[in-house]
Amino acid sequence: MTGASAIDRIHNELKFLREEVTFIKKHMFDPDTIMTTEESKRFEKSMKELKQGKTTPLSELKKELGF
């Protein structure tokens, strides 16, 4: 194998690896966007309380806390 063909082979391999990394980055998901079962239950409970008017607006909470 000549030096030029070795460099070409390395270049092609690096190009392939770069394409693979780009693909992986585009299709990778953020694990923080997936809720656990417990988080999902708490979210549903919170949404129910919000719809029932059982929550406190942030502006009111700030007044209560003196902010």
VOMAR-195197 format. One record per atom (N, C-alpha, C, O): x, y, z; atom name; residue in three letters; residue number from 0; chain. Coordinates in Angstrom, 1 decimal, padded with zeros to 4 digits. Example, Ala and Ser with C-alpha at 12.3 -4.5 7.8 and 13.67 -1.06 7.14 Angstrom:
2
+--------+--------+--------+------+-----+-----+-------+
|     xx |     yy |     zz | atom | res |   n | chain |
+--------+--------+--------+------+-----+-----+-------+
|  013.2 | -005.7 |  007.8 |    N | ALA |   0 |     A |
|  012.3 | -004.5 |  007.8 |   CA | ALA |   0 |     A |
|  013.2 | -003.3 |  007.8 |    C | ALA |   0 |     A |
|  014.2 | -003.3 |  008.5 |    O | ALA |   0 |     A |
|  012.8 | -002.2 |  007.1 |    N | SER |   1 |     A |
|  013.7 | -001.1 |  007.1 |   CA | SER |   1 |     A |
|  012.9 |  000.0 |  007.9 |    C | SER |   1 |     A |
|  013.4 |  001.1 |  008.0 |    O | SER |   1 |     A |
+--------+--------+--------+------+-----+-----+-------+
END
This chain:
67
+--------+--------+--------+------+-----+-----+-------+
|     xx |     yy |     zz | atom | res |   n | chain |
+--------+--------+--------+------+-----+-----+-------+
|  000.8 | -001.2 |  000.0 |    N | MET |   0 |     A |
|  000.0 |  000.0 |  000.0 |   CA | MET |   0 |     A |
|  000.9 |  001.2 |  000.0 |    C | MET |   0 |     A |
|  001.8 |  001.4 |  000.8 |    O | MET |   0 |     A |
|  000.6 |  002.1 | -000.9 |    N | THR |   1 |     A |
|  001.4 |  003.4 | -001.0 |   CA | THR |   1 |     A |
|  000.9 |  004.4 |  000.0 |    C | THR |   1 |     A |
| -000.2 |  004.2 |  000.6 |    O | THR |   1 |     A |
|  001.7 |  005.4 |  000.3 |    N | GLY |   2 |     A |
|  001.3 |  006.4 |  001.2 |   CA | GLY |   2 |     A |
|  000.1 |  007.1 |  000.8 |    C | GLY |   2 |     A |
| -000.8 |  007.5 |  001.6 |    O | GLY |   2 |     A |
|  000.0 |  007.4 | -000.5 |    N | ALA |   3 |     A |
| -001.2 |  008.1 | -001.0 |   CA | ALA |   3 |     A |
| -002.5 |  007.3 | -000.9 |    C | ALA |   3 |     A |
| -003.5 |  007.8 | -000.5 |    O | ALA |   3 |     A |
| -002.4 |  006.0 | -001.1 |    N | SER |   4 |     A |
| -003.6 |  005.2 | -001.0 |   CA | SER |   4 |     A |
| -004.0 |  005.0 |  000.5 |    C | SER |   4 |     A |
| -005.2 |  004.9 |  000.8 |    O | SER |   4 |     A |
| -003.0 |  005.0 |  001.3 |    N | ALA |   5 |     A |
| -003.3 |  004.9 |  002.8 |   CA | ALA |   5 |     A |
| -004.0 |  006.2 |  003.2 |    C | ALA |   5 |     A |
| -005.0 |  006.1 |  004.0 |    O | ALA |   5 |     A |
| -003.5 |  007.3 |  002.8 |    N | ILE |   6 |     A |
| -004.2 |  008.6 |  003.1 |   CA | ILE |   6 |     A |
| -005.6 |  008.6 |  002.6 |    C | ILE |   6 |     A |
| -006.5 |  009.1 |  003.3 |    O | ILE |   6 |     A |
| -005.8 |  008.2 |  001.3 |    N | ASP |   7 |     A |
| -007.1 |  008.2 |  000.7 |   CA | ASP |   7 |     A |
| -008.1 |  007.3 |  001.6 |    C | ASP |   7 |     A |
| -009.2 |  007.6 |  001.8 |    O | ASP |   7 |     A |
| -007.5 |  006.1 |  002.0 |    N | ARG |   8 |     A |
| -008.4 |  005.2 |  002.7 |   CA | ARG |   8 |     A |
| -008.8 |  005.8 |  004.1 |    C | ARG |   8 |     A |
| -009.9 |  005.7 |  004.5 |    O | ARG |   8 |     A |
| -007.8 |  006.4 |  004.8 |    N | ILE |   9 |     A |
| -008.1 |  007.1 |  006.0 |   CA | ILE |   9 |     A |
| -009.0 |  008.3 |  005.8 |    C | ILE |   9 |     A |
| -010.0 |  008.4 |  006.6 |    O | ILE |   9 |     A |
| -008.9 |  009.0 |  004.8 |    N | HIS |  10 |     A |
| -009.8 |  010.1 |  004.5 |   CA | HIS |  10 |     A |
| -011.2 |  009.6 |  004.3 |    C | HIS |  10 |     A |
| -012.2 |  010.2 |  004.8 |    O | HIS |  10 |     A |
| -011.3 |  008.6 |  003.5 |    N | ASN |  11 |     A |
| -012.7 |  008.0 |  003.3 |   CA | ASN |  11 |     A |
| -013.3 |  007.5 |  004.5 |    C | ASN |  11 |     A |
| -014.5 |  007.6 |  004.8 |    O | ASN |  11 |     A |
| -012.5 |  006.8 |  005.4 |    N | GLU |  12 |     A |
| -013.0 |  006.3 |  006.6 |   CA | GLU |  12 |     A |
| -013.5 |  007.5 |  007.6 |    C | GLU |  12 |     A |
| -014.5 |  007.4 |  008.2 |    O | GLU |  12 |     A |
| -012.7 |  008.5 |  007.6 |    N | LEU |  13 |     A |
| -013.1 |  009.7 |  008.4 |   CA | LEU |  13 |     A |
| -014.3 |  010.3 |  007.9 |    C | LEU |  13 |     A |
| -015.2 |  010.8 |  008.7 |    O | LEU |  13 |     A |
| -014.4 |  010.4 |  006.6 |    N | LYS |  14 |     A |
| -015.7 |  011.0 |  006.0 |   CA | LYS |  14 |     A |
| -016.9 |  010.1 |  006.3 |    C | LYS |  14 |     A |
| -017.9 |  010.7 |  006.7 |    O | LYS |  14 |     A |
| -016.7 |  008.8 |  006.3 |    N | PHE |  15 |     A |
| -017.8 |  007.9 |  006.6 |   CA | PHE |  15 |     A |
| -018.2 |  008.1 |  008.1 |    C | PHE |  15 |     A |
| -019.4 |  008.2 |  008.5 |    O | PHE |  15 |     A |
| -017.2 |  008.1 |  009.0 |    N | LEU |  16 |     A |
| -017.5 |  008.3 |  010.4 |   CA | LEU |  16 |     A |
| -018.1 |  009.6 |  010.7 |    C | LEU |  16 |     A |
| -019.0 |  009.7 |  011.6 |    O | LEU |  16 |     A |
| -017.7 |  010.7 |  010.0 |    N | ARG |  17 |     A |
| -018.4 |  012.0 |  010.2 |   CA | ARG |  17 |     A |
| -019.9 |  011.9 |  009.8 |    C | ARG |  17 |     A |
| -020.7 |  012.5 |  010.5 |    O | ARG |  17 |     A |
| -020.2 |  011.2 |  008.7 |    N | GLU |  18 |     A |
| -021.6 |  011.1 |  008.3 |   CA | GLU |  18 |     A |
| -022.3 |  010.3 |  009.3 |    C | GLU |  18 |     A |
| -023.5 |  010.6 |  009.6 |    O | GLU |  18 |     A |
| -021.7 |  009.2 |  009.9 |    N | GLU |  19 |     A |
| -022.4 |  008.4 |  010.9 |   CA | GLU |  19 |     A |
| -022.7 |  009.2 |  012.1 |    C | GLU |  19 |     A |
| -023.8 |  009.1 |  012.7 |    O | GLU |  19 |     A |
| -021.7 |  010.0 |  012.6 |    N | VAL |  20 |     A |
| -021.9 |  010.9 |  013.8 |   CA | VAL |  20 |     A |
| -023.0 |  011.9 |  013.5 |    C | VAL |  20 |     A |
| -023.9 |  012.1 |  014.4 |    O | VAL |  20 |     A |
| -023.0 |  012.5 |  012.4 |    N | THR |  21 |     A |
| -024.1 |  013.4 |  012.0 |   CA | THR |  21 |     A |
| -025.5 |  012.8 |  012.1 |    C | THR |  21 |     A |
| -026.4 |  013.4 |  012.6 |    O | THR |  21 |     A |
| -025.6 |  011.6 |  011.5 |    N | PHE |  22 |     A |
| -026.8 |  010.8 |  011.5 |   CA | PHE |  22 |     A |
| -027.3 |  010.6 |  013.0 |    C | PHE |  22 |     A |
| -028.4 |  010.8 |  013.3 |    O | PHE |  22 |     A |
| -026.3 |  010.1 |  013.8 |    N | ILE |  23 |     A |
| -026.6 |  009.8 |  015.2 |   CA | ILE |  23 |     A |
| -027.1 |  011.0 |  015.9 |    C | ILE |  23 |     A |
| -028.1 |  011.0 |  016.7 |    O | ILE |  23 |     A |
| -026.4 |  012.2 |  015.7 |    N | LYS |  24 |     A |
| -026.8 |  013.4 |  016.4 |   CA | LYS |  24 |     A |
| -028.2 |  013.8 |  016.0 |    C | LYS |  24 |     A |
| -029.0 |  014.3 |  016.8 |    O | LYS |  24 |     A |
| -028.6 |  013.7 |  014.7 |    N | LYS |  25 |     A |
| -029.9 |  014.1 |  014.2 |   CA | LYS |  25 |     A |
| -031.0 |  013.2 |  014.8 |    C | LYS |  25 |     A |
| -032.1 |  013.6 |  015.0 |    O | LYS |  25 |     A |
| -030.7 |  011.9 |  015.1 |    N | HIS |  26 |     A |
| -031.7 |  011.0 |  015.5 |   CA | HIS |  26 |     A |
| -031.7 |  010.6 |  017.0 |    C | HIS |  26 |     A |
| -032.4 |  009.8 |  017.4 |    O | HIS |  26 |     A |
| -030.8 |  011.3 |  017.7 |    N | MET |  27 |     A |
| -030.7 |  011.0 |  019.1 |   CA | MET |  27 |     A |
| -031.8 |  011.7 |  019.8 |    C | MET |  27 |     A |
| -032.1 |  012.8 |  019.5 |    O | MET |  27 |     A |
| -032.3 |  011.1 |  020.9 |    N | PHE |  28 |     A |
| -033.4 |  011.8 |  021.6 |   CA | PHE |  28 |     A |
| -032.8 |  012.2 |  022.9 |    C | PHE |  28 |     A |
| -031.8 |  011.7 |  023.4 |    O | PHE |  28 |     A |
| -033.4 |  013.2 |  023.5 |    N | ASP |  29 |     A |
| -033.0 |  013.7 |  024.8 |   CA | ASP |  29 |     A |
| -033.8 |  013.0 |  025.9 |    C | ASP |  29 |     A |
| -035.0 |  013.0 |  026.0 |    O | ASP |  29 |     A |
| -033.1 |  012.2 |  026.7 |    N | PRO |  30 |     A |
| -033.8 |  011.4 |  027.7 |   CA | PRO |  30 |     A |
| -034.5 |  012.2 |  028.7 |    C | PRO |  30 |     A |
| -035.5 |  011.7 |  029.4 |    O | PRO |  30 |     A |
| -034.2 |  013.5 |  028.8 |    N | ASP |  31 |     A |
| -035.0 |  014.4 |  029.8 |   CA | ASP |  31 |     A |
| -036.4 |  014.7 |  029.2 |    C | ASP |  31 |     A |
| -037.2 |  015.3 |  030.0 |    O | ASP |  31 |     A |
| -036.6 |  014.4 |  028.0 |    N | THR |  32 |     A |
| -038.0 |  014.7 |  027.4 |   CA | THR |  32 |     A |
| -038.9 |  013.5 |  027.6 |    C | THR |  32 |     A |
| -040.1 |  013.6 |  027.3 |    O | THR |  32 |     A |
| -038.4 |  012.4 |  028.2 |    N | ILE |  33 |     A |
| -039.3 |  011.3 |  028.5 |   CA | ILE |  33 |     A |
| -039.7 |  011.3 |  029.9 |    C | ILE |  33 |     A |
| -038.8 |  011.3 |  030.8 |    O | ILE |  33 |     A |
| -041.0 |  011.2 |  030.2 |    N | MET |  34 |     A |
| -041.4 |  011.2 |  031.6 |   CA | MET |  34 |     A |
| -041.5 |  009.8 |  032.1 |    C | MET |  34 |     A |
| -041.8 |  008.8 |  031.4 |    O | MET |  34 |     A |
| -041.1 |  009.7 |  033.4 |    N | THR |  35 |     A |
| -041.3 |  008.4 |  034.1 |   CA | THR |  35 |     A |
| -042.8 |  008.2 |  034.4 |    C | THR |  35 |     A |
| -043.5 |  009.2 |  034.2 |    O | THR |  35 |     A |
| -043.1 |  007.1 |  034.8 |    N | THR |  36 |     A |
| -044.5 |  006.8 |  035.2 |   CA | THR |  36 |     A |
| -045.0 |  007.7 |  036.3 |    C | THR |  36 |     A |
| -046.1 |  008.3 |  036.3 |    O | THR |  36 |     A |
| -044.1 |  007.9 |  037.3 |    N | GLU |  37 |     A |
| -044.4 |  008.8 |  038.4 |   CA | GLU |  37 |     A |
| -044.5 |  010.3 |  038.0 |    C | GLU |  37 |     A |
| -045.5 |  011.0 |  038.4 |    O | GLU |  37 |     A |
| -043.6 |  010.7 |  037.1 |    N | GLU |  38 |     A |
| -043.7 |  012.1 |  036.6 |   CA | GLU |  38 |     A |
| -045.0 |  012.3 |  035.8 |    C | GLU |  38 |     A |
| -045.6 |  013.3 |  035.9 |    O | GLU |  38 |     A |
| -045.4 |  011.3 |  035.0 |    N | SER |  39 |     A |
| -046.6 |  011.4 |  034.3 |   CA | SER |  39 |     A |
| -047.8 |  011.5 |  035.2 |    C | SER |  39 |     A |
| -048.8 |  012.2 |  034.9 |    O | SER |  39 |     A |
| -047.9 |  010.7 |  036.2 |    N | LYS |  40 |     A |
| -049.0 |  010.8 |  037.2 |   CA | LYS |  40 |     A |
| -049.0 |  012.1 |  037.9 |    C | LYS |  40 |     A |
| -050.1 |  012.7 |  038.0 |    O | LYS |  40 |     A |
| -047.9 |  012.7 |  038.3 |    N | ARG |  41 |     A |
| -047.9 |  014.0 |  038.9 |   CA | ARG |  41 |     A |
| -048.3 |  015.1 |  037.9 |    C | ARG |  41 |     A |
| -049.0 |  016.0 |  038.3 |    O | ARG |  41 |     A |
| -047.9 |  014.9 |  036.6 |    N | PHE |  42 |     A |
| -048.3 |  015.9 |  035.6 |   CA | PHE |  42 |     A |
| -049.8 |  015.9 |  035.4 |    C | PHE |  42 |     A |
| -050.5 |  016.9 |  035.4 |    O | PHE |  42 |     A |
| -050.4 |  014.7 |  035.3 |    N | GLU |  43 |     A |
| -051.8 |  014.6 |  035.1 |   CA | GLU |  43 |     A |
| -052.6 |  015.1 |  036.3 |    C | GLU |  43 |     A |
| -053.6 |  015.8 |  036.1 |    O | GLU |  43 |     A |
| -052.1 |  014.9 |  037.5 |    N | LYS |  44 |     A |
| -052.7 |  015.5 |  038.7 |   CA | LYS |  44 |     A |
| -052.7 |  017.0 |  038.7 |    C | LYS |  44 |     A |
| -053.6 |  017.6 |  039.0 |    O | LYS |  44 |     A |
| -051.5 |  017.5 |  038.3 |    N | SER |  45 |     A |
| -051.3 |  019.0 |  038.2 |   CA | SER |  45 |     A |
| -052.3 |  019.6 |  037.2 |    C | SER |  45 |     A |
| -052.9 |  020.6 |  037.5 |    O | SER |  45 |     A |
| -052.4 |  018.9 |  036.1 |    N | MET |  46 |     A |
| -053.3 |  019.5 |  035.0 |   CA | MET |  46 |     A |
| -054.8 |  019.5 |  035.5 |    C | MET |  46 |     A |
| -055.5 |  020.4 |  035.2 |    O | MET |  46 |     A |
| -055.1 |  018.4 |  036.2 |    N | LYS |  47 |     A |
| -056.5 |  018.3 |  036.7 |   CA | LYS |  47 |     A |
| -056.7 |  019.4 |  037.7 |    C | LYS |  47 |     A |
| -057.8 |  020.1 |  037.7 |    O | LYS |  47 |     A |
| -055.8 |  019.7 |  038.6 |    N | GLU |  48 |     A |
| -055.9 |  020.8 |  039.6 |   CA | GLU |  48 |     A |
| -055.9 |  022.1 |  038.9 |    C | GLU |  48 |     A |
| -056.7 |  023.0 |  039.4 |    O | GLU |  48 |     A |
| -055.2 |  022.3 |  037.9 |    N | LEU |  49 |     A |
| -055.2 |  023.6 |  037.1 |   CA | LEU |  49 |     A |
| -056.6 |  023.8 |  036.5 |    C | LEU |  49 |     A |
| -057.1 |  024.9 |  036.6 |    O | LEU |  49 |     A |
| -057.2 |  022.8 |  035.9 |    N | LYS |  50 |     A |
| -058.5 |  022.9 |  035.3 |   CA | LYS |  50 |     A |
| -059.6 |  023.2 |  036.4 |    C | LYS |  50 |     A |
| -060.6 |  023.8 |  036.1 |    O | LYS |  50 |     A |
| -059.4 |  022.6 |  037.6 |    N | GLN |  51 |     A |
| -060.3 |  022.8 |  038.6 |   CA | GLN |  51 |     A |
| -060.1 |  024.1 |  039.4 |    C | GLN |  51 |     A |
| -060.9 |  024.5 |  040.3 |    O | GLN |  51 |     A |
| -059.1 |  024.9 |  039.0 |    N | GLY |  52 |     A |
| -058.9 |  026.2 |  039.6 |   CA | GLY |  52 |     A |
| -058.2 |  026.1 |  041.0 |    C | GLY |  52 |     A |
| -058.3 |  027.0 |  041.8 |    O | GLY |  52 |     A |
| -057.6 |  025.0 |  041.3 |    N | LYS |  53 |     A |
| -057.0 |  024.7 |  042.6 |   CA | LYS |  53 |     A |
| -055.5 |  025.2 |  042.6 |    C | LYS |  53 |     A |
| -054.8 |  024.9 |  043.6 |    O | LYS |  53 |     A |
| -055.1 |  025.9 |  041.6 |    N | THR |  54 |     A |
| -053.7 |  026.4 |  041.6 |   CA | THR |  54 |     A |
| -053.6 |  027.9 |  042.0 |    C | THR |  54 |     A |
| -054.6 |  028.6 |  041.9 |    O | THR |  54 |     A |
| -052.4 |  028.3 |  042.3 |    N | THR |  55 |     A |
| -052.2 |  029.7 |  042.6 |   CA | THR |  55 |     A |
| -051.3 |  030.4 |  041.5 |    C | THR |  55 |     A |
| -050.3 |  029.8 |  041.1 |    O | THR |  55 |     A |
| -051.8 |  031.5 |  040.9 |    N | PRO |  56 |     A |
| -051.0 |  032.1 |  039.9 |   CA | PRO |  56 |     A |
| -049.7 |  032.6 |  040.4 |    C | PRO |  56 |     A |
| -049.5 |  032.9 |  041.6 |    O | PRO |  56 |     A |
| -048.7 |  032.6 |  039.6 |    N | LEU |  57 |     A |
| -047.3 |  033.0 |  040.0 |   CA | LEU |  57 |     A |
| -047.3 |  034.4 |  040.5 |    C | LEU |  57 |     A |
| -046.6 |  034.6 |  041.6 |    O | LEU |  57 |     A |
| -048.0 |  035.3 |  039.9 |    N | SER |  58 |     A |
| -048.0 |  036.7 |  040.4 |   CA | SER |  58 |     A |
| -048.6 |  036.7 |  041.8 |    C | SER |  58 |     A |
| -048.0 |  037.5 |  042.7 |    O | SER |  58 |     A |
| -049.6 |  036.0 |  042.2 |    N | GLU |  59 |     A |
| -050.1 |  035.9 |  043.5 |   CA | GLU |  59 |     A |
| -049.2 |  035.3 |  044.5 |    C | GLU |  59 |     A |
| -049.0 |  035.8 |  045.6 |    O | GLU |  59 |     A |
| -048.5 |  034.3 |  044.1 |    N | LEU |  60 |     A |
| -047.5 |  033.6 |  044.9 |   CA | LEU |  60 |     A |
| -046.4 |  034.6 |  045.3 |    C | LEU |  60 |     A |
| -045.9 |  034.6 |  046.4 |    O | LEU |  60 |     A |
| -045.9 |  035.3 |  044.3 |    N | LYS |  61 |     A |
| -044.8 |  036.3 |  044.5 |   CA | LYS |  61 |     A |
| -045.3 |  037.3 |  045.5 |    C | LYS |  61 |     A |
| -044.5 |  037.7 |  046.4 |    O | LYS |  61 |     A |
| -046.5 |  037.8 |  045.4 |    N | LYS |  62 |     A |
| -047.0 |  038.8 |  046.4 |   CA | LYS |  62 |     A |
| -047.0 |  038.2 |  047.8 |    C | LYS |  62 |     A |
| -046.6 |  038.8 |  048.8 |    O | LYS |  62 |     A |
| -047.5 |  036.9 |  047.9 |    N | GLU |  63 |     A |
| -047.5 |  036.3 |  049.2 |   CA | GLU |  63 |     A |
| -046.1 |  036.1 |  049.8 |    C | GLU |  63 |     A |
| -045.9 |  036.2 |  051.0 |    O | GLU |  63 |     A |
| -045.1 |  035.9 |  049.0 |    N | LEU |  64 |     A |
| -043.8 |  035.6 |  049.4 |   CA | LEU |  64 |     A |
| -043.0 |  036.9 |  049.5 |    C | LEU |  64 |     A |
| -041.8 |  036.9 |  050.0 |    O | LEU |  64 |     A |
| -043.6 |  038.0 |  049.1 |    N | GLY |  65 |     A |
| -042.9 |  039.3 |  049.2 |   CA | GLY |  65 |     A |
| -041.9 |  039.6 |  048.1 |    C | GLY |  65 |     A |
| -040.9 |  040.3 |  048.4 |    O | GLY |  65 |     A |
| -042.1 |  039.1 |  047.0 |    N | PHE |  66 |     A |
| -041.1 |  039.3 |  045.9 |   CA | PHE |  66 |     A |
| -041.6 |  040.4 |  045.0 |    C | PHE |  66 |     A |
| -041.0 |  040.8 |  044.0 |    O | PHE |  66 |     A |
+--------+--------+--------+------+-----+-----+-------+
END
